[in-house]
Amino acid sequence: MTCHSCGVELPHNAKFCPECGTAVAVRACPACGIPAERGRFCMACGTPIDATHARATPATAQPVTERKVTSVLFGDLVGFTTLSESRDAEDVRELLSAYFERCRTVIGRYGGTVEKFIGDAVMAVWGVPIAHEDDAERAVRAGLEIVTAIADMGADLQAPDLAMRVGIVTGEVAVTLGATGQGMVAGDAVNTAARVQSAATPGRVWVDDTTRSLSSAAISFADAGAQIFKGKTEPVQLWEAGTVVADVGGRHRMDGLEAPLIARERELRLVKELFHAADESGRPRLVVIDGEPGVGKSRLAWEFEKYTDGLTASTWWHRGRCLAYGDGVAFWALAETVQGRLGVAEGDDRAVIAQKLDQALERFVPDRTERDWLRPRLAVLVGVGGSGFAREDLFAAWTAFFEYLAADTAGDGAAPVVLVIDDAQHADEGLLDFLEHLLNNATGAVFVLALARPELLARRPDLGGRRTIVIRLDPLDDAAMGRLVEGLVEGLPPATRTALVGRAEGIPLFAVETIRTLVDREAVIRRNGRYVPADGVEVDLDAIGAPASLQALIAARLDALDPTERRVVTDASVLGAAFTGGGLASLAADVDDLDSVLESLRRKEIIVLTTDRFSAEAGQYRFVQSMVRQVAYGTQSRRDRKRRHLLAADYLSGEQEAADLAVVIAQHLLDAIDASGEKDSDRDELARRALALLEAGAARARALGSHIEAQRHLEKALDRAASMDPAVLARIHHAAAGAALDAGDYAGTIDHAKMATKLFDQLEQPVEAGRAAATHAMALSWLGDNGGAIGIAQPRWEVLQARGDADTALLALANCLAFAHAGLGRYHDMAPYADRAMLIAEAANDLHSLSRAMRQMARCYSVRGAQLSALALTQAAAQIARDQGLWDALAMALGIQVSIQLTRDLAGALANSEQGMAAARRGGVRATIDTSLTNQLLAHWVAGRLAEARNLLSSSADEPRDPTLRLALRGISRWINVAAGSQQDDPASAELEDVESFDDAYSLAWAGHTRMLQALDSGNTAAAARIAERTLPHVLAAFDLADEFVFHWPALVLAALADGDADLAERLMGPVSMARAALPPYLDAQRLRLRGLVRAARGDDPAEIEADLSAGVRGLASFGAAGDAARAEEDLAFWLASQRRTEEAELLLAHVRASYEEMDARGWLAQLDNRSRLEH
């Protein structure tokens, strides 16, 4: 047991914490607080109690009294009596319990202690048992949160009069720790807090002067007047708490113009609830705040940041911004978040960054082996490491880093991780893919908040799948906008207010920018902390010429700047939404006292200085709104634009992170070209530089696993390279083909690979042409055209055999030829290519390729019957993968082991399937995760673990993208759901037709299996039998008698028997009956069972039938195939009943029924009951 206050481990039978003096928590009623030693209900009030409800009230403890300065909160429900009169007593009790629980939760989150509930009132204290300097502030934050929570509760209950009023007083009290039957605190502050609460306006928080002075740095207050209270000789000055305006202690406070949060309370509450749900579940969550520019996305994130900062529990906060410039820099925002956590500062060189990375790993990752694995992969992300890692390996490492943060086993304890991604509509595809990986695989509480315009979800509508919640921010209605305008400026003339609301069209930014314009023109001034109309000035929007559109409004503000300020803003707009002082100085070298100009622009709220210590942009400037930057950029002449872009490119080229910014520098050069005149002599040289940078950027993107971004960069280069050297074009097309293949864009792969092959052939470079042809062939195989793939790759393979410099091309060709022949079920033809790939890879010490070739050869051995050899090869391939940290390769090697063990060693298959899934999730390759899930489901299916299988299905990510894997997973899900009695989903006809158009045997086997089951479901047994006969060759081609054969073949035989066609059933038995090698135990047991059923259908010798059926039952049970054993036992029981051996049959059926009940196989139980009725 640990202390609920300080977390120290408590000695056995301790009544007080030895470190902080806090009383040990005991189980107590959540409603009335009476201690409850045991039982499920409170013996005093009948409220349900669970083990989570505890409080510090030990029955026998010697009270300890001391004087402390505390903040005391009293809160009282208003309107509850009226509400309770119209409701049932039980409903009232449930409502009151929910109110108590909500108050307890909020107060606990802010570090307070509930002293007691009195009817529908609550009393809480801060500063007991341990005082903190921000106790008063946290008490006020909690009060504001409770008031909002009760207002939301009233709205949900359609009780608009339900509200909470709160009073908070800070002062010296007597604190009694360990007391029973009396209050924990007593004194004048307690009495005064109760009276302040009574005086407060419903729905508001009132505080005394001391509380206000201690919390005003982070919370706004309004004068609530002086109140005379009984027992007080002087009036008590009170203040009404407004809103939280900063982080704890006033950090990051914005003293400029800030609109109140209007009509976004529900959205903010949802963000908070989702954050806490992620924290409590220990699972990741993505929330996308979606809305047009200026609608309030950043403001919602700011409110959430202030909220989490005020909580007592720690939060690992990170922030990154996606660059709009340069068409996406791979993982820029993610790199910013990690650099912020490392404490990387502007100007840190590579050695310093590497040192900070080492320090962070020492801090957060206790295991040295894990640190050694993480270090080089994180170094790639933060720009101080090389490449050479597979994308899935990088994703696994980056995810693991955030998991270690969330666990923080070496620090202050578990805490949720928050990632805020600004301008997510500009996110590169690699970053979005990483977020998908994180959401599907992370095991810690990682909460991602993405702020995006609608373009993001238009591009990736299914981003994150079921772990994503989209919160759409629509424009405000006129009433809400009116309240917002009134919150910005007090006392605006009604006509002006109405005009401003109409022009804003629900966009808060328009109202804010309009008021800023009025401030610039001194029509609105700041007085006593509020903005008000200036004396003697008529605030008339038409009279002062206020523009009617947001863009024109911003342009007018910029035109009002003095010439130097205007020039500096234009220079900054070329650098992007955020910029450094050094970068700006390179463009504005002739501006005297640039710092003073920047300070003036900051005061005028054109730019802001980033001070967030957890952002890599800390110390940089950024435009207050992206639209300000866009308007400033659009006003330049072409010549000035070119000059500024070239200066920016030169500056960035000299920076330490120039390699990371290659795409940004290239975009500056391309923009300079676009702004050039046709006769400018530097156009060709600028294009050459830009293409080289785009290639470098693409190479970095691929090194980071962002293949779609790499493809986009290379295709942009090709758009500008039409007149370039053919060798350059061939190289770029080949690189684009490889990026497209890894990105899953097979049509794009084929287009680029064809062009690269053609150009390399023209250049008489057969080795490079062979590599490009291999890429082309692999794309064809992935599209289901294995024959076409062989037709492309085979001629190149033959041409290059005699060359001594073609190993790289031969390895690529060998891999794709082995893959294509395996797809066609030609394992004898596959073997030479897999063998050659192994030899080349080992000679080159290419361990990744060696592991892949060993897996290919193992598959070949397995299907051809040499399963011990296959196991040995996969074990070696798995060891290589473990040693190299190749999680995807490890998962695939374990998957082959599972496919072999499923018919030989069920315990081994179960263990390896679990390890394979763990490795696959760490690797993050979707197809491998789906394949590993299939393996794990098959192992649970064989073992009769239906509940575990269903849990796997319900907790898995969205359906596989690969159509064949999707079909296979649906087929297995169908078996499980039929057994469990759950509803099953069939694939659409179009999906089946797509798979049936493929030429690979695996796809055709699953398509035939699905068609056959559909025919049986419809009662068309004749059609099912015909499909079974057509499907067997595909099953044999795909698996021979190994792998998944044991799952397909019995179903085919049973389909023939369902149609009463014993001859067909016997023919379908043929491949197994005539097998020369000894069959593995599971397959042999199925053979005996099915042979018995075929003999029974023919009416053969009863002794032989019984012997086969009984042997099948024993074999299946001995292997551990619980479900199949029960089904076989059911068949035996009904056959015995047909032989008038009723007593034996009934004994067996009782055992079958017990087996089904143990497996929770409700579907099979229902089928058994129905079969029993039909038989009788």
N, C-alpha and C positions, 0 to 999 in steps of 0.2 A: 504494500500500500504506500502511496505517496501523498505528501501534503498538497491539498488543492490550491494553496496560496503560493508557496515557493517551489514546490516540486521535489523537495528532498525526500529520500526514502525514509519511511517511518519505522521505528522499532515495533516489535509485536506488542499489542495491548497498549500502545501509546494513546494518551488522551489529548496531549498537546504536542505540536511540532517542536522538536528540540532546537530548531534553528530560528524560527520566527514567532513562536508562541501561539500560532493559530490552533484553535480547537479542531480535533480530528472529526471529519464529517461522519455522520451516522444517517441511516435511512430515515426519511421524514416525509410526512404528507405534503404534497405540493400545494394544497389549498390552504390548510389551516396551520401547517408547520408542526403538528404534534409528532414526536418521535414514534417510529413504527419499527419495532424489532423484527417482526415477521408478518406474514399475511399479504394478501393482494389488495386489500381495501383498508382505508383508514377507519379505525374503530370509533373515532370521534365524529367524522362527518360523512363517511362512506365514499370518499373520493378514491378512484383507482390509484394504486401506487406501483411504481416499478423500481428496479434497482438503480436507475439513474438519478432518482430524487434523493438527495442527501443534503444535510446541512450540519454545521458545526455546533451541535448541542449535546455533548456527552452527558449521560444521566448523572454521573458522579464525577464532578470536577471541581476543584477548589477555585473559586473566582479570583481573577487577577485584575486589579483596578489601576488605571493610570489616566493621566490627562493628555489629550491629543487635540490637535487642530484637524477637524474633519469637515467634509462637505456633506450636508444632510439634505436628502431629497424627499419631499412628500408629494404624492400624486393621488388625485381623486377622480373617479369616473363621474362625468356629468351626463345625465339622461339615462342612466342605467335603470333607475327605479321605474321610470315610465316604460322602458323597453321590457323589463321583467314582468310587468303587470299583464302584458298581452301574450305571454309565452308559457309553455308547460314548464313545470318545476324542473324536470330532468334537463330540458333544453337550457334553462337558466344556469343550472349547475355546470353543464358542459361549456357554456359560454364563459362563465366565471373562471373555470379551470383553464380555458384557452387564454384568457386575459392574464391570469396569474403566470402561466408558463411563458407568455410573450414578455411580460415585464421582467421575469427572472432571467430570461435569455438575454435581453437587451442590456440589462444592468450588469450581468456577468461579462458580456463582451467588452464593456467599457471599464471593467475592473472594480465594479462596485459590489457591495454585499447587501442582499435583501435582509433588512432587520425584521420586518414583519408585514403581514397583510392584515388590515383591519376592515372587515366587511369588503367593500370594493375599493379601498384605499391601499396604497403601498408606501412603505417607508424604506429607504435605502441609504447607505453611508459609503463614503469614500475616505480612505486614509486609515482604515482598520483592516487587518492588524498592522499593516505596513503603510506608511505615508509616502506619497510620491509628489513631486513638485507640480505635476499637472492634474492633481485630483479634482480641483474645482472645474477645470476645463472639461475633463471627461464626464463629470457629473452633468454639466450643461449639455454636452453632446448626447448623453444618454437621455436626458429629459426631452430634447428635441426629437430624438428617434422614437421615444415612447409616444409622444403626442401624435407624430405622423402615423405610427402603427395603429393607434386606436382610431384615428380618422379613417384609415383604410379599412379597419374592421367594421366601422359603422357603415361605410359605403358598401361593403360586401353583404352586410345584413340588411341593407336598405333602411338603415336607421341614421339619417343624416344628423340628428341631434346628439348622437353619442359622441362624446369628446372627453379629453383628459386635460386637466389643468395641473400644472406642476409648480411647486415652489422650492427653491434651493437656497440654503444659507450656509455660509462657511464661518466657522468659529470654534472656540475651544469647548470641548465636552469631556465628560467623564466616561471612560471606556471600561467596560467590565467584560473581560474575556472568560469564557467558561461558565457564565452565569446561567442558571435555569430559573424559569418562572419570573424573570424580570428582563427589561430591555438591555441590549448590549451597550447603548450610548444614552446619556442623559445630560441635560443642561439647557441653558437658554437658547442655544442654536437650534435644538430640536423643537422647542416650543415655537420659536419664531418661524422656522421653516413651515410648520403646520399652518400658522396664521398667514404667511405669504401665499401658500397654496390656496387658502380660502379666499384671498383677495384677488387671485389671478383670474384673468379672462379665460373662459373655456377654450381649449385648443392652443393655449400659449404657455410659455415657460417664463416665470418671473423669478428674479434673483435679487439678493441684497448687494450692497455696494462692494463688499469684500470679494464676493464671488465674481462680480463683473470685472473688478480690477485685475483679478488673477487669470481671467480667461479672455479679456478683450482683444488680445493680440490675434486670436484665431476665430473669434465669434463677434458678430456685430450685435449691438444693443441699441434699444430706443428707450428714452426716458418714460417710465411708467408712473412717475410722480411719487410723492411722499405719502406714506400711510401711517395712521395712528393706530397702534395695536394695544390691546389691554396689557397692562403691566409694564409698558414702555413709557418713560418720561419724555422722550423726544420722538418726533416722527421718524419713520424708517424710510430712507430713500430706496426705491425699487426700480429695477430695469427689466425690460422685456427682451429676452433673447431673440435675435432675428435669424441669421443663417450662419453656417460655418464658412468662413472666408479664407481659410489658410490651413496648412498642416499644423500639427501640434506645436504649440509655442509660437505660432505666427510665421513659421517657415513658408516660403513661397507665396506670401501674401501679395495680392495685387491691389494696389491702391488707386489704380486708374478706374476708368469707366467699366463697370461690370453689371450686366443685367441680372435681375433676380431670376431664380429658377422658377419658371411658370409652366404649368401643365405638363411637366415631365416627371412628376412624383411617382406615378405608377411604373414608368420605365426604370427609374432609379431603384425603386423597391425590387423590381424583377432582377436587375443586375446584382443587387445585394444578395437576394435569395439564391440565385444561381451560384454566386461566389461561395456562399456558405455551404451549399449543397455539394459543390466540388470539394471543399475542404473536408466536410464530414464523410464523404464517400471515398476520399482518397483517389479519385479518378479525374482525368482531365476534362475540360469543358471549353468550348469556343462560343463566345457571344459576339455576333456581328451587329454593330450599331450602324444601320443603313439609312442614308438620307442624303438629300441634295445639299450642295454647298450652303453654309450659313444657317442650317436648320437647328444646330445645337449638339452635334456629335462630340466635339471636343469638350464642350461644357459638361456633358453628362459624364465623360471620363474624369474630368476635374473634380466633380462632386463625388465620384466613386473613390478617387485617390484620397480626398480629404476624409472620407468615411473610413477607409481601411487604416489610414494613418492614426486615426483617433482610437481605434480598437486596442485593447490591452494586449491581445495576442499579436505576435509578430507576423509580418507578411514580407516575402521577398519580392520587391517591386522592381520591374524592369520596363523600359520604354524604348522603342525604336521607330524610326520613320522610313517608309519606303520612298525611294527617290523617284520623282516624276521625270527627272532629266536623265537622258542616256538610255531610254527604252528599257530600264530595269537593270540593276546591278545585282547579280546573284547573291541572295541572302543578306543584302545590305542591312535591312532592319534587324534581322536575327543577330548579325555580327555586332550591331550597336548594342543590343540588349546584353550580350555576353561581355562586351568590352566595358559596359557600364558596371556590371557586377564585378569585374576584375579591378575596377578603379582606374582604367586607362584614361589618361588625360591628353588633351590636345598637345601635340609636340612630342609625345613619348616615342622613342625609337624602338626598333625591333627587339633589342636586348632588354629594354625596360618592360616591354609588353610580355616577353617570354618569362621574365622574372615574376611579374604579377600573375601570370597564368600558373606558374609553379606554386606560388604562395596560395592562390585560391584552391588549387587541387589539394595541397597539404591541409588546408582548412576544412574542406568539405568532403573529401574522399579518404576515408581512413585506410583503405586497403591499397598497399603499394602496387600490387599487380594491376588493379583497376586504374590507378593513377598513370601507370606506364602505358596502359592501353588508351586512356582518354587523352593524354597530353598531345601526341602528334595530330590527333583528329580535331581537337579543339584549336590547335595551332593553325590548321588550315583555315578554319573559320575566321579567326581574328587576324589573319594575314602574316603570321610569322612561321608558317610551316610549308612543306612541299606538298605535292599531290601524290597520286598513286593509290588512293583508297577508293574502294567501291562506294557508290552512292549510299547503298543500304548500310554500309559500315559506318559512314559518317553520320547518317541519320540516327543510327543506334547510339553512337557516342554522344551526340548532342542531346538526345533524349535522356540518356543516362545522367548527364550533367545536371539537368533540371530535376531529375528524380533524386539525385543526391542532395540538391538544394532543399527540396521539399522534405526530405528525411532529416537532413542536417545531423547525422549521427555523431559528428564530432563537435557539435556546437551547442546551440541553445534549445535544441529539440525540434520536432517536426513543425513546419510552418508552410502555408500554401505559397505557391509561386504565382505571381501575376505577370503576364506579358501584355503590354499595351502596344498595339501596332497601329501607328498613325498612317493616314493616307494609304490604307490597305488596297485601294483600287489600283494602285501602281505596283502592287506586289508582283515579283517575278514568279513564274510557274514553279520554280524550285522551292521557293519559300512556302507556297501553298501546298506543294507536295509534302514538305516537311511537316507542316501543320497537320495534314492528314495522318502522317506517320505518328506524330506525337499523340494525336487524339485516339488512334487505334491501339497504341502500344504502351504508352506511358502508364506507370503504376503508381504515380504520385499525384497529389493535388496541384495541378497546373491549370490556371485559369487564364485563358487568352481572350483579350478584349480587342477586337478589330474594328477600327473606325473607318468606314468606307462609303464612297458614293455608290449608287446603284450599279455602276459598271462591274464591280467585283462579282456580284451574284449573277449578273447577266453572263459573265464569263465562266464562272464556276457555281452553277446553281445548287449543286449537291455538296458543296464544300463541307467537309467534316462529317457528313451523314447524320446519324442519330445523335451525335454528341454536340451538335451545333444548334443554337437558338438564335434566330434573327429577330432583332428589335427594330422595327421600322419607325423612324421619326418623321411624321407628316408635318406639314406647315401648321402653325397655330391658327385657331379660329380667331375672329375679331375680338371676342371678349377676352381671351387669354392674351392676345397681343396688346389690348388696351391696358391690362394689368401690368404687362411687362414695360410698356412705355411709361406708365405712372411710376413704376419702380426705378426707372432710369432718371427721370426728371420730375420732381414734385412741382405741381402747380402749373403745368402747361395749360394754355387756353384750350377749352373744349374743341374749338374748330381745328386748332393745330394738331391736337391729339388724334382727332378723327381722321384728318388728312394723312397723318403719318401712319396710322394703322392701315388705312386703305392702300397706301403706296407699298407698304412692306409685304403685302400678300402672304402674310404668315411666316416670313423669314426673319428670325430675330436679328441676324447680322445686319439687315437693312436698317432696322431701327437703331442699332448701336452705331453704325457708321453715320447715320443722319445726325444723331446727337453729337458725335465727334465733330462733324462739320459745324454744328451750331456752337460747340465749344471753341473750335478754331476761330470762329468769327465773333467770339465773345458775346453771343446772344444768350448762351447758357454759361453759368459760372458755378464754381464749387463754393459752398458756404456751409460751415458747420458740419462738414463730412457728407453733405448731400449736394446734388446738382439741382439748381433752380434757375428759372429765367432771370436774366440780368435786369436790374432795376431800370425802368425807363425804356426798355427795348421791347418792341412788339415782335413776338416770335411767330412770324407768319412764313410758312414754307415757300409760298409763291412769291411773297414780297422779297425774300432774300435769295430767290433763284435756286432753291434746293432742287437738284436733279430728281427725275422721277424713276430712274433705273439704278440698280446697284452699281453697275459698271460705270455709268456716268457719274454717280455719286463719288466713287473712289477716285475717278479721274479728276474731279473737281477738287478733292482734298489734296491730291498730288500737285495740281497746278497752283494751289495756294502756298506751297512750300517755297522757301527762297531758292535761288538758282543753284547754289552749292548743294543744299539738301536734296533738291530734285535730281541733280546729276548723280549723287551718291546712291539714291534709291534706284535709279536706272542701272547703274553699275552693278548693284547688288542683285537686281532681278536676273541678270545673266548667269549668276553663280547658282541660282536655285532658291528653293524655299528657305533653306538654312545656309549660313555662310560664316566663315571665320573672319576675324579682323584682318589677318594676314592676307587672305584671299582678296578681300575688298581693297586692301592697300595696293595690291598689284595692279588693280584696274584704276584706282584713284590716287596714283602716286603724286599727282600735282595738287592734291587737296591739302591745304594747310590745316593742321589740328583736326585730323579725321575723328579722333576720339570725341571731341566736343560736338561735332556734327552728328555722330551716332547717338550721343546722349540726348541731343535735341530731338532726334527722330524717335527715340525711345519715349521721351516725355510726351510727344505728340501722338504716341501709340500707333506709329507706322511699323515699328519693329519692336521686338522684345528680346531681352537677354535671357538665355536658358540657364537656369540655376539648379535644375533637378540633378541632384548628386548621383542618381541612378541612371541617368541618360548619358550616352556617349556624346551627345550634343552639348553637354554642360560647358559653359563658357563661350558658346557660339551664339550668334544672333540669328533670328528668324523673323520672317514677316508675320505680322499679327494675324493675317489671313492670307491663304494662298491666292485669293483673287486680287489682293493688292499687288502681289508680285506679277500676276498675269497682266494686269492693266499697265503697270510700269514697263514691262517688257515690250508690250505691243506698241508703245509710242515711239520707238526708236526708228531712225532711218536705216536703210540697208547697210550703208557704209559704216555707220557707227556700230551697228550690230556685228558686222564682220570683225571690226577692230577689237571689240570687247570679247568676242568669242575666242579670237586668237590669243589675246592676253590671258584669258582664263585657261586656255589649253596649255600655254607655256607655264603658267603658275602651277597648275596641277601636275604637270610632267616633272616638276622639280620637287614635288612632295614625296615623303617617305612611302606613302601608300599609293604611289602612282600605278603600281601593278594592279592593285585592287580597283583602281578608278579608270582602267583602260577604256571601258565602254563609255564612261562619261567624257573622257578626253576626246574619244573618237566622235562623239555626238557634237561636241563643240566645233571640231574641225568640219564635220558635215554641215553644221549650221552656217559656218563661215563660208563654205562652198556655195550653199544655197543663197547666201547674201552677196555673193560675188557677181561682178559683171562678166559677160561672156568673154571679154577680151582680157580678163585678169590672168596674168602669166603664172600664177601660183596654184591654179586649180588642180593640175595633174599631181603636183607634189603633195598637196594637201590630201588628195584622194588616196595616194599611196600610203601616206602616214595613217590615215583613218582606217584603211583596210587592214593594215598590220595590227593596229590596236584592236579592231573588232575580232580578228583571229585570236589575239592574246586574251581578250575578254571571254571569247567562247571557250578557249582552253581552260581558263580558270573556272568558268561555270561548269564545265564537265568534271573538272577535278572536285568540285563541290557537290556533284550529283545533280546539278540543275540542267538537265539535258534539253528541255524545251527552250530555256533561255539561250543555251549554246546554239541550238538550231536557228533561233530568231536572229542572233547576232550574225551568224554566217550567211543567212539568207539576205540580211541587210547588206552585208559586204558584196554578195553576188549582184544585188540590184545596182551597185555602183561600179562593178568590175567588168562590165560588158566588153570594154576595149582592152582589158588587161592581157598579159601573157597567158597562153593556154595552160602552161604548167601551174600558174597561180590558180586559174579557174578549176583545174582538175583537183588540186589539193583542197580547195575550199569545198567543192562539191563532195569529195570523199569524206571530209570531216563532217559536213552537214548530214550526209547519209548515216554516219555512225551515231551522231547525236539524235537523229530522228528515230533510228532503230531503238536506242535506249529509252527514248521518250514514248515508244509505242505508236509512233506515226508511221505505219508500214507503207502507206501509199507515198508519203513524202520520202521515205527511205528509198523506195524503188526509183522514183524520179531522179533523185540526186545520184544514186549509185549507177544508174544507166548512163547519165551524163559523164560521171567520173570515169567509168569504164571506157566509154567512147573516146574521151580526151586522152587517157593514158595509152590506149591502143594507138592513137594518132601520134603520140609522142614516143612510141615504141618502148614503153615501160611495162613489160608483161607481168612483173611481180606486183606492181601497184595495181595493175588492171585486175589481177587475180584477187587481191584483197578487196577491191571494190565489188567484184562479182560475188565474192563470198557474202558480203553485206547484203547484196541484192537477193541472193538465194535464201538467206536466213529470214528476210522479210516475207518472202513467198511462203516459206514453211509456216510462219506464224499466221499467215492468212489462210492456211489450210491447203495450200497448193504444193505438196511435197514433190510431186512429179515434176512440176515446173522448176522447183528449186534444184533438183538433180540435173535437169536439162541445162541450167545455167552454170552450175558449179563443176560438173564432171569434165567438160572439155578443158576448163582452165586447170583442173587437177592434173590431167594427163599431160598438158603442155609443160607444166612446171616441174614434173618429176625428175628430169635430168639436170636441173639447175642446182648449183650449190649455194645460191644466195637467196633461196625462196622459202626458207623455213617459216617466216612470219605468215606469208600467204598460204603455204601448205597447211599450217596449223588452223588458220581460219577456215580454209576449205574443208579440211578433215572434220572439223566440228560441225559445220553445217551439213555435210554429206551424212555423217553419222546421225544427226538429228532428223534429217529427212527420211532416211531409210527406216529408222525406228518408228517414225510416224506412220509409215506404210506397213509396219509389221515385218519388215525384211531384216530380221536380226542377224541372219547369216551374212548379208551384204553389209550390215552396219559394222561388224567386228573389225575388218581391216582398217577402217578409217579411225575408229576409236583407239585401236592399237597404235597406229601411226601418230595420232595426236599425243598419246602418252609418251612416246619416244621423243618427239620434238620438244614437248613441254619440259620433260625432265632434263634433256640436254641443255635447254636454255635456262634452267632453274626457275621456270615460270610456274610457281606453286599453285597459283589460282587456276591456271589452265590445266595443270596436272590433276588437281582435285576434280575438275569437271570431266576430264577424259577418263579418269578412274571410275567415276559414277556412270559414265556412258558404257564402259566395258562391263561394269557390274550388272547393269540392267540387261545387257546382252547375255551374260552368263546366266542370270536368274531365269530369264525366259527360255533359255535353251536347256535348262535343267541342272546346271552346275551351281546350285545355290550356296554351297559352302564356299566355293571360290568367290561368288558374288558377295557373300558376307565379309570375307576377308578383305576384298577390295574396298567395300564401303567403309569398313572400320578404319582402313588406312586413309581413305579420303577424308573421313570425319576427323581423324587426328591432325591431318594437315590443316584442315579448316580451323580447328580449335587453336592450334599453335599460331596461326596467322590472324586470328580474330575475324575470320570470314563467316559471319553468322548465317548468312543466306546459304552458303555452300554447306555448312554444317547441317542446317535443317534439311537440305535436299539429300545429303548422305544418310542421315537418320531416317528420312522418309523411305529410302530404298530398303534399309534394314527392316523397317516396320512391315513393308509389303512382303518381305520374305518370312518374317517371324509370325505374321498373321495366320499362317497355316502350320507352323511348327512350334512356336514358343509364345503363347499368348501373354504371359507375364512380361516377357522381354518386349513384346510389341507394345503393351500398355505403357511401360516405362519409357521406351524410346519415342513413342508418339507424344508423350508429355514433354520430354526434353526437346523434341523436334519443334513443337509448337512454341516453346519458350525461345529457342534460337531463331525461329522464323519471325516472331514478333520483334525480337531485338534487331534482326536484319532489316525488317520493314518492307520487303518486297511483297507486294500484294498477292501475286500469283503463288508465291511460296507459302505465304500465310494460308491461302485458300487450300492449297494442296495438303499442308500440314493439318489443317482442320479436318479435311476429308480422311486422312489417315487416323487421326485421333477418334473421329466418329466411328470409323470402321472397327477400331479396336474395342471401343465401348459397346458397339452393336454385338460383336461376337461374344463378349463377356456378359451380355444381357444387362448391362448397366444403362437402362433406358433413362433414368432420371438424370444421370451425369451427361448423357448425350443430349438430352433436351436442354439442359443448362448451357452446354456449349453452344448449341444453336441459338439460344435466346441472347447470349452474351457476345456473340460474334459480331463483327462489323457488317456493313452492308453486303449485298450479294456480290459474288465474284464478277469481275469485268469480263474475264475470258468466258465465252459462251459455253465451251465444253465443260470447264470446271463448274460453271453455274448449273449445267444440266446434271453433272455427277452429284453435286452437293444437294440438289433438289431430289434426286433419286434416293439418296441415302436418307434425307430428311423424310421422304415419303415412307420408307420402311419404318422408321422410328415412330412417326406419327400414327401410322396404321396400328402398330403394336400398342401404342399408348392410348389409342382412341381419340386422337386429336385431329383437327381439320388439316388437310394437306392442300398445297397449291401446285397446280400443274403448270408447266411452261406453256407459253403461248405457241400457237401453231407456227407463227413466223420464226420464233426462236428455234424450234425443232427443224424447220426447213433450212434455216441458215446452217445449222450444224450438219445436217444431212448432205449439204453441198460440199463439205470438206472431204478430202481423200485420205485422212489419217484414220487408222483403225480404231483408236481409242474413242474418237468422237462418234464414229459410226456404231460402235458397241453400245455406248450409252444412249444414243438416239434410238436404236432398236429396242433396248431394254425399256425405255420410257414408252415407246409406241405400244409395246406388248402389254404393259401394265394398264395403259389407258383402255386398250381393247378388252382386257379382263374386267375392268371396272364397269364398262358399258354392257357386259354380259355377252360380248361377241367372242366366244372361246375359239371359234374356228379361225377368226382373223388373228387372234393372239397366237395360235399354234403356227400359222403361216409365218408371222413375224419372227417367232422363235427360231424357226428353221432358217430364215434368211439372216438372222443375227449371229448365229453360232460361228460362221466363218470370220466375222469381224472380231468376235471375242477371242477366237484362237489366234488371229493375226496380231491382235493387240497384246495378248498376255500368254499365249500358248496355254500351259496348264498352271502357270504361276501367277503371282501378283493378284489382281482383282478377279481372275477367272472364277475363283471359288464363290464369289458373290453373284456373278452373272449366270453361270451354268446351271445351278440348281433351279433358278427361276424359269429358265427355258424348258427344262424337263417337266417341271410342275405345270407349265402352261399347256404342254402337249397332253399331259394326263387330265387336266381340267376339261379338255375337249374330247376325252375318251379315246385318244389316238395312242394306243400302247406301242404301235409300230414306230411312230415318229419318236416317241419318248425313248425307245430303245436305240434308234439311230442317233439321237442326241447324246445318249450315254456313251456312244462308241469311242470318242477320243480318250475318255478316262478309262473305260473298260479295257482298251487295247494298249494302255500305256505300258512301256517296258520297264521304266524305272519305278522304284518303290515310291508310293505316293506319300506326301506329308500327312500327319495325323488328321488334321481337320478335313482335308479334301477326301481322304480315304473314308472317314466316318460318314461324310455326305454321300459318297459313292454307295456305301452299304445301305444307307437309308433309302436312297432313290432307287436302287436295284430292288429292294424289298417292295417298294410301291409299284414299280413296273411289273414285277412278278404278281403282285396282288391284282393289278388291273388285268393281267392275262389269265388269272385263275390258276396259277402254277401250284406246285406242291406246297401245302400249308406249312410244312416243317421248314422248307427253305425260306418261305416268306417270313415266318416268325424269327428264324435265325438271323436273317439280314436286318429286319427292323430292330430287333433287340441289340444286335451288334452295333447298329448305327446309333442307338440311344446311348449305349455304354461308351462308345468312342467319343461322341460329342460331349457327354458329361465329363469324361476323363480329361478331355482337352480343356474344359472350362467354358465351352460354348453354351451357356445356360439357356439362352433363348432358343437356339436350334435344338438343344436336347429336349426341352419341354415340348416343342412342336413335334419332334419325332416321337416322343412318348405319347402325345395325343393321337398321332396316326396309328401307333401300335395299339392303343386302347380301343379305338373304333374298329380296327381290324379284328381284335379279339372279340368285341361285341358282335361283329358279323359272324363269328364262328360259334356264337351262343355261349361264350365263356364270360358271362355277365359279371360274375363276382370279381374276376381278375381285372376286367375292364374298369369296373367302378373304382377299385383300389388305385389303378393307374391314373384315372381321371381326377381323383381326389388329390393325388400328388401333383398332377399337372396344374390344377386350379391353385394349389398352394404356391407353386413356382411362379405362376403368373401374378398372383397377389403380391408375392415378395418383390417382383420386378416392377410392380405397379403397371402391368401390361393390361390396361382396361380394355383396349381394343381387342386383344386376343381373348380376354375373358368373355366379351360380348360375342365374338365369333364362336367360341366354345359352346356358349349357351344356345346360340342359334343352331349350331350343328347338332347338338344333343336333341333339340326339339325335332329337327328334320329326320334324324335317325330313328327316333321313336314314333 
